[in-house]
Amino acid sequence: MLDFLKKVFTRKKDGTSPNLKVDGNDVADVLKLSALVALAAGLSSVLEQTAELDLGMYQPFVVLGITSALDFINKLTKNNKE
C-alpha cells in the first residue's frame, strides 16, 4: 500500500489519455486529489475543534486553502527532472 501511495504522489507524468478514455494516470490523479481534500478537511476539522475556532460558512475556503498548500508542498518536494 505504501508503494502505491508513493507512486501516486511522486510520479512525474500527468494524464495523457485521449478524450473519453481513462487510464491509470487519470485514476491516480483523482485518487491523489481525493486524498488531499480528505486530509485538508480533516485538518480543518481538527483545527476548528482544538483551537476553538468557528469557521462556519468559511470552512470550505479553509479546506481549499489547505488542499492548495498540500498540493504545492507535494509539487515543491517532487523531483520533476528526467
TABELZI-V962606 format. One record per residue. N is the residue number from 1. RES is the residue in one letter. NEAR is the number of other C-alpha atoms within 12 Angstrom. Layout:
N	RES	NEAR
N	RES	NEAR
This chain:
1	M	7
2	L	9
3	D	10
4	F	14
5	L	16
6	K	15
7	K	19
8	V	29
9	F	33
10	T	26
11	R	26
12	K	21
13	K	20
14	D	19
15	G	19
16	T	16
17	S	14
18	P	10
19	N	9
20	L	8
21	K	12
22	V	15
23	D	16
24	G	19
25	N	23
26	D	22
27	V	18
28	A	25
29	D	26
30	V	19
31	L	19
32	K	27
33	L	22
34	S	18
35	A	20
36	L	29
37	V	26
38	A	20
39	L	23
40	A	27
41	A	25
42	G	20
43	L	24
44	S	29
45	S	23
46	V	18
47	L	19
48	E	19
49	Q	13
50	T	11
51	A	12
52	E	12
53	L	15
54	D	16
55	L	18
56	G	13
57	M	9
58	Y	14
59	Q	22
60	P	20
61	F	17
62	V	25
63	V	27
64	L	22
65	G	21
66	I	25
67	T	27
68	S	20
69	A	18
70	L	25
71	D	25
72	F	15
73	I	16
74	N	22
75	K	16
76	L	13
77	T	15
78	K	19
79	N	14
80	N	14
81	K	9
82	E	7
